[in-house]
């Protein structure tokens, strides 16, 4: 039996898909690569942050100047949003 875990199933919200299409191609390629690494559980923990005051929990992954907001639901990875660091503050205000 192999010691490697199966990749997580990747799901994106419509808003996350729209966010990705608004991002310049060079940055988008890096973000996509980081998301694929996340599905394979290959992301260094230093790039991840559990956000407080959200139930169920929301996690943030840093990808250059962008933040990927996601939830883990069993063996599924749900990408909620992809936002630039400056836009993140306004986004969180809308959650509250």
PEPE-V448560 format. One line per field, one symbol per residue. burial: I if it has 16 or more other C-alpha atoms within 10 Angstrom, else O. Layout:
# PEPE-V448560
burial=???
This chain:
# PEPE-V448560
burial=OOOOOOIIOOOOOOOIOOIIOOIOOOOIOOIOOIIIOIIOOOOOOOOIOOOOOOOOOIIIIIIOOIIIIIIIOOOOIIIIIIIIOOOIOOOOOOOO
